[in-house]
């Protein structure tokens, strides 16, 4: 019997490796931002206000589907006082 899990695995196997890496990085960055927010006791609204952003933008960041610019990553790293990514 074919299951949804089988269908999903088959579909996931067709995704090119560079897209898989891109998605993994987007999710990892979003998770890092969320972890740093939680460590500092910041809600999405407080975080957005501290950065002069709209809460909807923070929601996009945390969705795991945002394509961060180097500028935004630099601003966030400065805000948190530590790098979000390491190269």
N, C-alpha and C positions, 0 to 999 in steps of 0.2 A: 504494500500500500504506500502510495506517495504521500509524504507529509509536507507541511509548510516548511519545516526545517530543511528537508531535502531540497525543496525548490529554492530556498534562500541560499543554501550552500552552493548549488549549481550556478545561480545567478552571480554570487560573490566571486566565484572562480573566473568569471569573464571580465572582471574589473582589472584594468592594467595596473601593474605594480606601482607606477608612479602616482596613480590616483589613490591607491591604498595608503601609500606613505603620506600623501597630502592630507587625507582624512585623519590619519593617526596623529599627525602633527597639529592639525586644527583642534582636535579633541584634547590633546595633551596640553596645549597652551590654554585652552578654556578651563580645563581642570585646575591648572596651576593658578590662574587668576582667581578662580573660585576658592581654592584652598587658602590663598593669601588674604582674600577678603574675610573669610571665616576666622582665620588666625587673628585678624585685627578687629574682629567683632563688627564688621561693616555690613549693613544691608545693601541691596542693590541701589536703593534710593540714596543712601548716605555716600556710597562709593561714587555714584554718578555726580552728586552735588560737589564732592571734593575735587572732582576732575573737571567740573564745568560742562558735563555732558548730560544728555537726556537719559532717563532710566531705560528707555527703549534701546539705546545704543549698547548699554551694558548687557541687556538681555540678548542682543545679537552676539556680543562677545562670548557670552556664556553658553550659547547654543551649540558651539562646536562647528559652526558652519560659516564663520566670519573669516575673511581673507585679510589678516592683519598686515599693515604696512610696517616698515622698519621704524618709521616715525612714531606710530602708535605704540609699538613694542618698547621703544626707547622711553616714551612718556610714562608708560605703565611701570617699567623697571625703575625709573627715577622715583615715581610715587611710592612704590613698595620698598625702595632702597636695596633692591637685589634684582639680578637678572632673571627674566622669565624663561629665557632660552640660553643654551650654551652651544657654541660652535667649535 
